[in-house]
């Protein structure tokens, strides 16, 4: 079976590499020539644990190929996966220009019957539109079926999710096409559910919206915990024991980010509005998340008063650990607000510094050395729960900082451990630990 993957971004690259690892002949195509050259040499343009060795192995075995040539990619393909970007428009709706463009290119270059399988996250009804575009432009004698196959890959654990996922969703109105796509995934021994095409499109959005709702809910409960003197970790553990709720996505913090949750929640609100259904719950989820990202700066000002001229260490730039993705990261909001307050910023991240340096304005010193970021700092703000941060000995803060004050947006440390050190520690939804330090305003 010959497979083409249109788009070599996060979803397309992981999908192509993993399909090649299953033994299929895979050609990944992208319009970015520099990216394709990098991939042909066996180097990954994104940071994802375990991806580059798998990429190199399948390039060497000649199961995995990369190209910018659509004729080479599509002419002999049996199945074409669409995995191009679907960025948001200003009103929150999904921008389908890349999906539409690749659909036209596929129609131009296919020479045999083919199944087009959509991995990109697209609004309900998009796959019907893809089929319409291709059918209007393809050679008349060819037969094309379009299938929805949404991805459920978490950045930082994408390979685990591909090979050991919870489910595979295949949406199609053609039984034969759905069965053929099912055959691709059978070696994984993951539960496969087949639905109609619109239900598959909705499953992706509904899944992300529900998880985002859990995050915003627990963050609202965390705020209440701070005000009434409860501990969010104990509360989350207590409600998570209920099998109807479960323990996942109940970690209080400074909100969600990345390429999926922010974009998909807004797209679903827009989709609902298009059919005259105001999605008030999801609007509130989005607003809570927006406010949550600013909490570390609010707490820093409560501790120090004016931040003007203060040295602030921001620990973590990626939106989550084990990725270099900074899209919609809380760190970006935090840094912009700190700059507006006149703070001097040293920002640490083990892998995301190059990406952050491209989008943040001057006034930020970047480092991949956590001690360098902390040296001489008046306060540290933890924005990403990297293992390098969670495992950092607490005495490093008191040794290197001007005043060892931590605002922990990810609850990286236990309160018991912190109490044994001369550190002022303010986290999310838990009691603050205030030590005697002359520069601290609140008690």
Number of C-alpha atoms within 10 A of each C-alpha: 10 15 23 28 31 30 25 26 18 20 22 25 25 21 24 31 27 22 22 24 18 16 13 17 19 29 23 30 27 22 14 12 14 12 18 22 14 13 23 18 13 18 16 18 16 14 17 19 15 13 19 18 13 16 25 19 16 23 20 13 12 12 20 27 23 26 21 19 13 20 15 16 26 28 16 17 23 16 24 24 24 26 29 26 23 20 19 16 13 8 9 18 21 22 17 19 13 16 23 17 13 19 22 18 16 25 20 17 17 24 17 16 15 21 21 28 25 27 23 24 27 23 22 19 13 19 24 15 15 21 17 13 17 24 18 11 14 19 15 8 9 13 13 18 22 27 27 32 27 23 20 20 17 15 23 18 16 22 21 13 16 22 16 13 16 11 15 19 23 25 28 25 16 13 12 11 21 25 13 12 20 18 9 13 17 11 10 13 11 15 13 14 12 19 18 16 24 18 17 22 28 17 16 21 23 15 15 18 25 14 16 24 23 18 23 27 18 21 24 17 18 24 17 15 19 17 12 11 12 17 17 24 17 11 16 20 15 12 14 16 11 10 8 8 11 14 15 12 16 22 20 26 27 30 26 22 23 19 18 19 21 22 23 27 25 23 24 24 21 20 19 14 12 11 8 9 11 14 14 10 10 19 15 14 21 22 11 19 24 19 11 21 24 21 19 28 19 15 17 22 17 14 22 17 14 13 22 15 13 17 22 28 30 28 28 29 33 31 26 21 21 20 22 23 26 22 18 19 25 29 29 20 14 21 27 16 16 24 18 11 16 16 20 21 22 23 28 28 26 21 19 22 21 12 15 23 14 8 10 12 11 8 13 20 14 21 18 16 12 21 17 17 25 27 19 18 23 21 24 27 26 25 31 29 24 22 12 14 19 16 11 15 11 18 14 14 24 18 14 16 22 15 21 25 29 24 25 23 27 20 23 19 17 10 16 8 10 15 14 10 15 19 21 22 21 23 26 26 27 21 18 16 17 17 16 10 13 7 12 18 11 9 9
